[in-house]
């Protein structure tokens, strides 16, 4: 009887351990991105000439190197000594955070570590715009303003400056995509309140725009 109890206990432990292991393995993990390739790309004037909006996307996934380059171009640190970034920011508030929504879930870009930090394990791409292509494209960037960082100004100015700063960031993404032959579109037709609710954002965090990025269809 004692042997049977021991065997039963061991079996239950193995079942529990196996189920726990599967659960942990399924969770999002921090992604340490490769260093951005700062030597690539085409001449600026050619890129400006070819910058355009695309609303058709392949389901093909973006390699980590491409994601690394996109996020660094968008709002990465280009002056490590001061922590200043690739896009201007009013009063250097650096109030815009970039969330990356993918099939696996949602990550938050950490420019200091140049990494993607797990945010939520849910595919919310369909909520990032009213167009169907948001659910097809591999990546949707969500630009969120943290109004608590914007010290010394009123709510109206916070709205204005966070919108302007997001414009600078999204244009950087446009130019990178033009240089690399990627498709992209900035989306204003977003149910922002619904997206903020889906993301469980705090009241001081506001969705400004989203931006879809991927390969063009073949």
GUSE-676826 format. One record per residue: residue number from 1; residue in one letter; x, y negated, z of N, C-alpha, C, O, CB in turn. Coordinates in steps of 0.2 Angstrom, whole numbers. Glycine has a CB too. Layout:
// GUSE-676826
- drenvo:bapa:nX:nY:nZ:caX:caY:caZ:cX:cY:cZ:oX:oY:oZ:cbX:cbY:cbZ
- NUM:A:X:Y:Z:X:Y:Z:X:Y:Z:X:Y:Z:X:Y:Z .
...
// end
This chain:
// GUSE-676826
- drenvo:bapa:nX:nY:nZ:caX:caY:caZ:cX:cY:cZ:oX:oY:oZ:cbX:cbY:cbZ
- 1:X:4:6:0:0:0:0:4:-6:0:3:-11:-4:-5:0:6 .
- 2:X:10:-6:4:14:-12:5:18:-13:-2:19:-19:-4:19:-11:10 .
- 3:X:20:-8:-5:23:-8:-12:18:-11:-17:20:-15:-21:26:-1:-14 .
- 4:X:12:-9:-17:7:-12:-21:6:-19:-20:5:-23:-25:0:-8:-21 .
- 5:X:5:-21:-14:5:-28:-12:11:-32:-15:10:-38:-17:4:-29:-5 .
- 6:X:17:-30:-14:23:-33:-16:23:-34:-24:24:-39:-26:29:-30:-14 .
- 7:X:21:-28:-27:20:-28:-34:15:-33:-37:16:-37:-42:19:-21:-37 .
- 8:X:9:-33:-34:4:-38:-35:6:-45:-34:5:-50:-39:-2:-37:-31 .
- 9:X:10:-47:-29:12:-53:-27:17:-56:-32:17:-61:-35:15:-54:-20 .
- 10:X:21:-51:-34:27:-53:-39:23:-54:-46:25:-59:-50:32:-47:-40 .
- 11:X:18:-50:-48:15:-51:-54:11:-58:-54:12:-62:-59:10:-46:-55 .
- 12:X:8:-60:-49:4:-66:-48:9:-72:-49:8:-77:-52:0:-67:-42 .
- 13:X:15:-71:-46:20:-76:-46:23:-77:-53:24:-83:-55:26:-75:-41 .
- 14:X:24:-72:-57:26:-72:-64:21:-76:-68:23:-80:-72:28:-65:-66 .
- 15:X:15:-74:-67:9:-77:-71:9:-85:-70:9:-89:-74:3:-74:-69 .
- 16:X:10:-86:-63:10:-94:-61:16:-97:-64:15:-103:-67:10:-94:-54 .
- 17:X:22:-94:-64:28:-97:-66:28:-98:-74:30:-103:-76:34:-93:-65 .
- 18:X:25:-93:-77:24:-93:-85:20:-99:-87:21:-103:-91:22:-87:-88 .
- 19:X:14:-100:-83:9:-105:-85:12:-112:-83:11:-116:-87:3:-104:-81 .
- 20:X:16:-112:-78:19:-119:-76:24:-121:-81:25:-126:-83:22:-118:-69 .
- 21:X:28:-116:-83:33:-117:-88:30:-120:-95:33:-124:-98:37:-111:-90 .
- 22:X:25:-117:-97:21:-119:-103:19:-126:-102:19:-130:-107:16:-114:-105 .
- 23:X:16:-127:-97:13:-134:-95:19:-139:-96:18:-145:-99:10:-134:-88 .
- 24:X:24:-138:-92:30:-143:-92:33:-144:-99:34:-149:-101:35:-140:-87 .
- 25:X:33:-138:-103:36:-138:-110:32:-143:-114:35:-146:-119:37:-131:-112 .
- 26:X:25:-143:-113:21:-146:-117:21:-154:-116:18:-158:-120:14:-144:-116 .
- 27:X:24:-156:-110:24:-163:-109:29:-167:-113:34:-164:-115:26:-164:-101 .
- 28:X:27:-173:-114:32:-178:-118:38:-179:-114:38:-179:-108:28:-184:-119 .
- 29:X:44:-179:-117:50:-180:-114:53:-187:-117:51:-189:-123:55:-174:-116 .
- 30:X:57:-190:-113:61:-196:-115:65:-194:-122:68:-189:-122:66:-199:-110 .
- 31:X:65:-198:-127:69:-197:-133:74:-203:-133:73:-209:-134:64:-198:-139 .
- 32:X:80:-201:-132:86:-205:-133:87:-206:-140:90:-201:-143:92:-203:-129 .
- 33:X:86:-212:-143:87:-213:-150:94:-213:-152:98:-216:-148:83:-219:-152 .
- 34:X:96:-211:-158:102:-212:-161:104:-219:-162:99:-223:-163:104:-208:-167 .
- 35:X:110:-221:-162:112:-228:-163:109:-231:-169:109:-227:-174:119:-230:-162 .
- 36:X:106:-237:-170:104:-239:-176:109:-240:-181:115:-242:-180:100:-246:-175 .
- 37:X:108:-239:-187:113:-240:-193:112:-247:-195:108:-249:-199:111:-235:-199 .
- 38:X:117:-251:-193:117:-258:-194:121:-260:-201:122:-266:-203:120:-262:-188 .
- 39:X:124:-255:-204:127:-256:-210:124:-255:-217:126:-256:-222:134:-252:-210 .
- 40:X:118:-252:-216:114:-250:-222:110:-256:-224:110:-261:-222:109:-244:-220 .
- 41:X:105:-254:-229:101:-259:-231:103:-262:-238:109:-262:-240:99:-264:-226 .
- 42:X:98:-266:-241:99:-269:-247:100:-277:-246:98:-279:-241:94:-268:-252 .
- 43:X:102:-281:-251:103:-288:-250:96:-291:-248:91:-289:-251:105:-291:-257 .
- 44:X:96:-296:-244:91:-299:-241:86:-302:-246:80:-301:-246:93:-305:-237 .
- 45:X:88:-305:-251:84:-308:-257:80:-303:-260:74:-304:-262:88:-313:-261 .
- 46:X:83:-297:-262:80:-292:-265:75:-289:-261:69:-287:-263:85:-286:-267 .
- 47:X:76:-288:-254:71:-286:-250:65:-290:-249:59:-288:-249:74:-285:-243 .
- 48:X:66:-297:-249:61:-302:-249:56:-301:-255:50:-302:-255:64:-309:-248 .
- 49:X:60:-300:-260:56:-299:-267:52:-293:-267:46:-293:-270:61:-299:-273 .
- 50:X:54:-288:-263:50:-282:-263:46:-281:-257:43:-275:-257:55:-276:-264 .
- 51:X:46:-285:-253:41:-285:-247:34:-285:-249:32:-289:-252:43:-290:-242 .
- 52:X:30:-280:-246:23:-279:-248:19:-275:-243:22:-272:-239:22:-276:-255 .
- 53:X:13:-276:-243:8:-272:-239:6:-265:-243:4:-266:-249:2:-276:-237 .
- 54:X:6:-260:-239:4:-253:-242:-2:-250:-237:-1:-251:-231:10:-249:-243 .
- 55:X:-7:-248:-240:-12:-244:-236:-13:-237:-238:-18:-234:-237:-18:-248:-237 .
- 56:X:-8:-234:-241:-8:-227:-243:-1:-224:-240:4:-226:-241:-8:-226:-251 .
- 57:X:-2:-218:-236:3:-216:-233:3:-208:-234:-2:-205:-234:3:-217:-226 .
- 58:X:9:-205:-234:11:-198:-233:10:-196:-226:11:-200:-221:17:-196:-236 .
- 59:X:9:-189:-225:9:-187:-218:16:-185:-216:17:-183:-210:4:-181:-218 .
- 60:X:21:-186:-220:28:-184:-219:30:-187:-213:29:-194:-212:32:-185:-225 .
- 61:X:33:-184:-208:36:-187:-202:42:-191:-203:46:-190:-208:38:-181:-197 .
- 62:X:43:-196:-199:49:-200:-200:55:-197:-196:54:-195:-190:48:-207:-198 .
- 63:X:61:-197:-198:66:-194:-194:68:-199:-189:66:-205:-189:73:-193:-199 .
- 64:X:71:-196:-183:73:-200:-178:77:-206:-180:77:-212:-177:76:-196:-172 .
- 65:X:82:-205:-184:86:-211:-186:82:-217:-189:84:-222:-188:91:-208:-191 .
- 66:X:77:-215:-193:73:-220:-196:69:-224:-191:69:-230:-191:68:-217:-202 .
- 67:X:66:-220:-186:63:-223:-181:67:-228:-177:65:-233:-174:59:-218:-176 .
- 68:X:73:-225:-175:78:-229:-172:79:-236:-175:80:-241:-172:85:-225:-171 .
- 69:X:80:-235:-182:82:-242:-186:76:-246:-186:77:-252:-185:84:-240:-193 .
- 70:X:70:-243:-186:64:-248:-187:63:-252:-180:62:-258:-180:57:-243:-188 .
- 71:X:64:-248:-174:63:-251:-168:68:-256:-166:67:-262:-163:62:-246:-162 .
- 72:X:74:-255:-168:80:-260:-167:78:-266:-171:79:-271:-169:86:-256:-168 .
- 73:X:77:-265:-178:75:-270:-182:70:-274:-179:70:-281:-180:74:-268:-189 .
- 74:X:65:-271:-177:59:-275:-174:60:-279:-169:59:-285:-169:53:-270:-172 .
- 75:X:63:-276:-163:64:-281:-157:70:-278:-153:69:-278:-147:58:-281:-153 .
- 76:X:75:-275:-156:80:-272:-152:85:-277:-150:85:-283:-152:84:-267:-156 .
- 77:X:90:-275:-146:95:-280:-143:101:-281:-148:104:-276:-150:97:-278:-136 .
- 78:X:102:-287:-150:107:-288:-155:113:-292:-152:118:-293:-155:105:-291:-161 .
- 79:X:112:-294:-146:117:-297:-142:118:-295:-135:115:-297:-130:116:-305:-142 .
- 80:X:121:-289:-134:121:-285:-128:123:-290:-121:120:-289:-116:126:-280:-128 .
- 81:X:127:-294:-122:130:-298:-117:124:-302:-114:124:-303:-108:135:-303:-119 .
- 82:X:119:-305:-118:114:-309:-115:107:-305:-115:102:-307:-112:113:-315:-120 .
- 83:X:107:-299:-119:101:-296:-119:96:-299:-124:90:-297:-124:98:-295:-112 .
- 84:X:98:-303:-128:94:-306:-133:93:-302:-139:96:-297:-140:96:-313:-136 .
- 85:X:87:-303:-143:84:-298:-147:85:-300:-155:87:-306:-156:77:-297:-145 .
- 86:X:83:-296:-159:83:-297:-166:77:-301:-169:77:-304:-174:82:-290:-170 .
- 87:X:72:-303:-164:67:-307:-166:67:-313:-161:68:-312:-155:60:-304:-167 .
- 88:X:65:-319:-163:64:-324:-158:59:-323:-153:54:-320:-155:64:-331:-161 .
- 89:X:59:-326:-147:54:-326:-142:54:-332:-138:59:-335:-136:56:-320:-137 .
- 90:X:48:-335:-138:47:-342:-135:50:-341:-127:48:-337:-124:40:-344:-135 .
- 91:X:54:-346:-126:57:-347:-119:60:-340:-117:62:-339:-111:51:-348:-114 .
- 92:X:62:-336:-122:65:-330:-121:61:-326:-116:64:-322:-112:72:-331:-118 .
- 93:X:55:-326:-116:50:-322:-112:51:-315:-113:50:-311:-109:43:-324:-112 .
- 94:X:52:-313:-120:52:-306:-122:46:-302:-119:47:-297:-116:59:-303:-119 .
- 95:X:40:-305:-120:34:-303:-118:31:-297:-122:26:-294:-119:29:-308:-117 .
- 96:X:33:-296:-128:30:-291:-132:34:-284:-131:40:-283:-132:31:-293:-139 .
- 97:X:29:-279:-129:32:-272:-129:29:-268:-135:24:-270:-138:29:-269:-122 .
- 98:X:33:-264:-137:31:-260:-143:30:-252:-141:34:-249:-138:37:-260:-149 .
- 99:X:23:-250:-142:21:-243:-141:21:-240:-148:19:-243:-153:14:-243:-137 .
- 100:X:23:-234:-148:23:-230:-154:18:-224:-153:19:-220:-149:31:-227:-155 .
- 101:X:13:-224:-157:8:-219:-157:10:-214:-163:10:-216:-168:1:-222:-158 .
- 102:X:10:-208:-161:12:-202:-166:7:-196:-164:3:-197:-160:19:-200:-165 .
- 103:X:8:-191:-168:4:-185:-167:5:-182:-160:0:-179:-157:5:-180:-173 .
- 104:X:11:-183:-158:13:-180:-151:10:-184:-145:8:-181:-140:20:-179:-151 .
- 105:X:9:-190:-146:7:-194:-141:9:-201:-142:11:-203:-147:9:-191:-134 .
- 106:X:10:-205:-136:12:-212:-136:18:-213:-132:19:-211:-126:6:-217:-133 .
- 107:X:23:-217:-135:29:-218:-132:30:-226:-131:27:-230:-135:35:-215:-135 .
- 108:X:33:-228:-126:35:-235:-125:42:-236:-127:47:-233:-124:33:-238:-118 .
- 109:X:44:-241:-131:51:-242:-133:54:-246:-128:52:-251:-126:51:-246:-140 .
- 110:X:60:-243:-126:64:-246:-121:70:-249:-124:75:-245:-126:66:-241:-115 .
- 111:X:71:-256:-126:76:-258:-130:83:-258:-126:88:-257:-129:75:-265:-132 .
- 112:X:83:-258:-119:89:-258:-115:93:-252:-116:99:-251:-117:88:-260:-108 .
- 113:X:89:-246:-116:91:-239:-117:91:-237:-124:94:-232:-125:88:-235:-112 .
- 114:X:88:-241:-128:86:-239:-135:83:-232:-135:86:-227:-138:93:-239:-139 .
- 115:X:78:-231:-131:75:-224:-131:67:-225:-131:64:-231:-131:77:-221:-124 .
- 116:X:64:-220:-132:57:-219:-132:55:-216:-125:56:-210:-124:54:-216:-138 .
- 117:X:51:-219:-121:49:-217:-115:42:-214:-115:37:-218:-118:49:-222:-109 .
- 118:X:40:-208:-113:33:-205:-113:28:-210:-110:30:-213:-104:33:-199:-110 .
- 119:X:23:-211:-113:18:-215:-110:11:-211:-109:8:-211:-104:16:-221:-115 .
- 120:X:9:-208:-114:3:-204:-114:3:-198:-119:5:-199:-125:-4:-208:-114 .
- 121:X:1:-192:-117:1:-186:-121:-6:-186:-124:-9:-181:-123:3:-180:-117 .
- 122:X:-7:-190:-129:-13:-190:-133:-12:-193:-139:-9:-198:-140:-19:-193:-129 .
- 123:X:-15:-190:-145:-15:-193:-151:-20:-199:-152:-26:-197:-152:-15:-188:-157 .
- 124:X:-18:-205:-151:-23:-210:-152:-23:-214:-158:-25:-220:-158:-22:-215:-146 .
- 125:X:-20:-212:-163:-19:-215:-169:-25:-218:-172:-25:-223:-175:-15:-211:-175 .
- 126:X:-31:-214:-172:-37:-216:-175:-40:-223:-171:-44:-226:-174:-42:-211:-174 .
- 127:X:-37:-224:-165:-39:-230:-162:-35:-236:-164:-37:-242:-161:-39:-229:-154 .
- 128:X:-30:-236:-168:-25:-241:-169:-27:-245:-175:-24:-250:-177:-18:-239:-170 .
- 129:X:-33:-244:-178:-36:-248:-183:-42:-244:-186:-44:-239:-184:-31:-248:-189 .
- 130:X:-46:-248:-190:-53:-246:-192:-52:-242:-199:-56:-238:-201:-57:-251:-193 .
- 131:X:-46:-242:-202:-45:-239:-208:-43:-231:-207:-39:-230:-202:-40:-242:-212 .
- 132:X:-45:-227:-211:-43:-220:-210:-36:-218:-210:-34:-213:-207:-47:-216:-215 .
- 133:X:-32:-222:-214:-25:-220:-215:-21:-221:-208:-16:-218:-208:-22:-225:-220 .
- 134:X:-24:-224:-203:-20:-224:-197:-19:-217:-194:-15:-216:-190:-24:-229:-192 .
- 135:X:-24:-213:-195:-24:-206:-193:-20:-201:-197:-18:-196:-195:-31:-203:-192 .
- 136:X:-18:-204:-203:-14:-200:-207:-6:-201:-207:-2:-197:-207:-16:-201:-215 .
- 137:X:-5:-208:-206:2:-210:-206:6:-207:-200:2:-206:-195:3:-218:-206 .
- 138:X:12:-206:-200:15:-203:-194:16:-207:-188:17:-205:-183:22:-200:-196 .
- 139:X:17:-214:-190:18:-219:-184:14:-225:-185:13:-228:-190:26:-221:-184 .
- 140:X:11:-227:-179:8:-233:-178:11:-237:-172:11:-235:-167:0:-232:-177 .
- 141:X:13:-243:-174:16:-247:-169:11:-251:-166:7:-254:-169:22:-251:-171 .
- 142:X:11:-252:-159:6:-256:-155:10:-261:-152:14:-260:-147:1:-251:-151 .
- 143:X:8:-268:-154:12:-273:-150:7:-276:-145:2:-278:-146:13:-279:-156 .
- 144:X:10:-275:-139:6:-277:-133:10:-283:-129:16:-282:-128:6:-271:-128 .
- 145:X:7:-288:-127:10:-294:-124:8:-293:-116:3:-292:-114:7:-301:-126 .
- 146:X:14:-294:-113:13:-294:-105:13:-301:-103:18:-304:-102:19:-290:-102 .
- 147:X:7:-304:-102:6:-311:-100:9:-313:-93:11:-318:-92:-1:-313:-100 .
- 148:X:11:-308:-89:14:-309:-83:21:-312:-84:24:-315:-79:14:-303:-78 .
- 149:X:24:-310:-89:31:-312:-90:31:-320:-93:37:-323:-93:35:-308:-96 .
- 150:X:26:-322:-95:25:-329:-98:24:-334:-92:19:-337:-92:20:-329:-103 .
- 151:X:29:-336:-89:29:-340:-83:28:-347:-85:31:-349:-90:35:-339:-78 .
- 152:X:25:-351:-81:25:-359:-82:20:-361:-88:22:-367:-91:31:-361:-83 .
- 153:X:15:-357:-90:11:-360:-96:4:-357:-95:3:-353:-90:14:-357:-103 .
- 154:X:-1:-360:-98:-8:-358:-97:-10:-352:-102:-6:-350:-106:-12:-364:-98 .
- 155:X:-16:-350:-101:-18:-344:-105:-19:-346:-112:-17:-341:-116:-25:-342:-102 .
- 156:X:-20:-352:-114:-21:-353:-121:-14:-353:-125:-13:-350:-130:-24:-360:-122 .
- 157:X:-9:-355:-121:-2:-355:-124:1:-348:-124:4:-346:-129:2:-360:-120 .
- 158:X:-1:-344:-119:1:-337:-119:-2:-333:-125:2:-329:-128:-2:-333:-113 .
- 159:X:-8:-335:-127:-11:-332:-133:-7:-334:-139:-6:-330:-144:-19:-333:-133 .
- 160:X:-6:-340:-140:-3:-343:-146:4:-340:-146:6:-338:-152:-3:-351:-145 .
- 161:X:8:-341:-141:15:-339:-142:16:-331:-143:20:-329:-146:19:-341:-136 .
- 162:X:12:-327:-139:12:-320:-140:10:-318:-147:13:-313:-150:8:-316:-135 .
- 163:X:6:-321:-150:4:-320:-157:10:-322:-162:11:-318:-167:-3:-324:-159 .
- 164:X:13:-328:-161:18:-330:-165:24:-325:-164:27:-323:-169:20:-337:-163 .
- 165:X:26:-323:-158:31:-318:-157:30:-312:-160:35:-308:-163:33:-318:-150 .
- 166:X:24:-309:-160:22:-303:-164:23:-304:-171:25:-299:-174:15:-301:-162 .
- 167:X:22:-309:-174:23:-311:-181:30:-310:-183:31:-307:-188:20:-317:-183 .
- 168:X:34:-313:-179:42:-312:-180:44:-304:-180:47:-302:-185:46:-316:-175 .
- 169:X:41:-301:-175:43:-294:-175:40:-290:-180:44:-286:-183:40:-291:-168 .
- 170:X:34:-291:-182:31:-287:-188:34:-288:-194:35:-284:-198:24:-288:-188 .
- 171:X:36:-294:-195:40:-296:-202:47:-292:-202:49:-290:-207:41:-304:-202 .
- 172:X:50:-292:-196:56:-288:-196:55:-281:-199:59:-278:-202:60:-288:-189 .
- 173:X:49:-278:-196:48:-271:-198:46:-271:-206:48:-266:-209:42:-268:-194 .
- 174:X:42:-276:-208:41:-276:-215:48:-276:-220:48:-273:-225:37:-283:-217 .
- 175:X:52:-280:-217:59:-281:-221:63:-275:-221:65:-273:-226:63:-287:-219 .
- 176:X:63:-271:-215:66:-265:-215:63:-260:-220:66:-256:-223:66:-262:-208 .
- 177:X:56:-260:-220:53:-255:-224:54:-256:-231:55:-252:-235:45:-255:-222 .
- 178:X:54:-263:-233:55:-264:-240:62:-262:-242:64:-260:-248:55:-272:-241 .
- 179:X:67:-263:-237:74:-261:-239:75:-253:-240:79:-251:-243:79:-263:-233 .
- 180:X:71:-249:-236:71:-242:-236:66:-238:-240:66:-232:-240:71:-240:-229 .
- 181:X:62:-242:-243:57:-239:-247:51:-236:-243:48:-231:-246:60:-233:-251 .
- 182:X:50:-238:-237:44:-236:-233:38:-240:-234:38:-246:-237:46:-236:-226 .
- 183:X:32:-237:-233:26:-241:-233:24:-244:-226:25:-240:-221:20:-236:-236 .
- 184:X:21:-250:-226:19:-252:-220:13:-257:-221:13:-260:-226:25:-256:-216 .
- 185:X:9:-258:-215:4:-263:-216:3:-266:-208:2:-262:-204:-2:-261:-219 .
- 186:X:2:-272:-207:0:-275:-201:-8:-275:-201:-11:-277:-206:3:-282:-200 .
- 187:X:-10:-273:-195:-18:-272:-195:-20:-277:-189:-18:-276:-183:-19:-265:-193 .
- 188:X:-25:-281:-192:-28:-286:-187:-35:-283:-185:-38:-285:-180:-29:-292:-190 .
- 189:X:-38:-279:-190:-44:-276:-189:-44:-270:-184:-45:-264:-186:-47:-273:-196 .
- 190:X:-43:-272:-178:-42:-267:-172:-47:-269:-167:-48:-275:-165:-35:-267:-169 .
- 191:X:-51:-264:-164:-55:-265:-158:-50:-265:-152:-49:-260:-149:-60:-259:-157 .
- 192:X:-48:-271:-151:-42:-272:-146:-44:-270:-139:-41:-266:-135:-40:-279:-146 .
- 193:X:-50:-272:-137:-53:-270:-130:-53:-262:-130:-52:-259:-124:-60:-273:-129 .
- 194:X:-56:-259:-135:-56:-252:-135:-50:-248:-134:-49:-244:-131:-60:-249:-141 .
- 195:X:-45:-251:-138:-38:-248:-138:-35:-249:-131:-31:-245:-129:-34:-251:-144 .
- 196:X:-36:-255:-128:-33:-256:-122:-36:-252:-117:-32:-249:-112:-34:-264:-120 .
- 197:X:-42:-250:-117:-46:-245:-113:-43:-238:-114:-41:-235:-109:-53:-245:-114 .
- 198:X:-42:-236:-120:-39:-229:-122:-32:-229:-119:-30:-223:-116:-39:-228:-129 .
- 199:X:-28:-234:-119:-21:-234:-117:-21:-235:-109:-16:-235:-106:-17:-239:-120 .
- 200:X:-27:-237:-106:-27:-238:-99:-22:-244:-97:-19:-244:-92:-25:-232:-95 .
- 201:X:-22:-249:-101:-18:-255:-100:-21:-259:-94:-27:-260:-94:-17:-259:-106 .
- 202:X:-16:-262:-91:-18:-267:-85:-21:-273:-88:-19:-275:-94:-12:-268:-81 .
- 203:X:-25:-277:-85:-28:-283:-87:-23:-288:-90:-25:-292:-95:-32:-286:-82 .
- 204:X:-17:-289:-88:-12:-294:-90:-9:-291:-96:-5:-295:-99:-7:-295:-85 .
- 205:X:-10:-285:-99:-7:-283:-105:-12:-283:-110:-17:-280:-110:-4:-275:-104 .
- 206:X:-11:-286:-116:-15:-287:-121:-13:-285:-128:-7:-286:-130:-17:-295:-122 .
- 207:X:-17:-281:-131:-15:-279:-138:-15:-285:-143:-21:-288:-143:-20:-273:-141 .
- 208:X:-10:-286:-147:-10:-292:-151:-11:-289:-158:-16:-292:-162:-3:-295:-151 .
- 209:X:-7:-285:-161:-8:-282:-168:-6:-274:-167:-3:-272:-163:-4:-286:-173 .
- 210:X:-7:-271:-173:-4:-264:-174:-1:-264:-181:-2:-269:-185:-9:-258:-173 .
- 211:X:4:-260:-182:7:-259:-188:8:-252:-190:12:-248:-186:14:-263:-188 .
- 212:X:6:-250:-195:7:-243:-198:13:-242:-202:14:-247:-206:0:-240:-202 .
- 213:X:17:-237:-201:23:-236:-205:24:-229:-207:22:-224:-203:29:-238:-200 .
- 214:X:26:-228:-213:27:-221:-215:30:-221:-222:31:-226:-225:20:-217:-215 .
- 215:X:30:-215:-225:32:-214:-232:26:-215:-237:21:-213:-235:35:-207:-233 .
- 216:X:27:-218:-242:22:-219:-247:20:-212:-250:24:-207:-250:24:-223:-253 .
- 217:X:14:-211:-252:12:-204:-255:15:-203:-261:17:-207:-265:4:-204:-256 .
- 218:X:17:-196:-262:20:-194:-268:15:-192:-274:17:-190:-279:25:-189:-267 .
// end
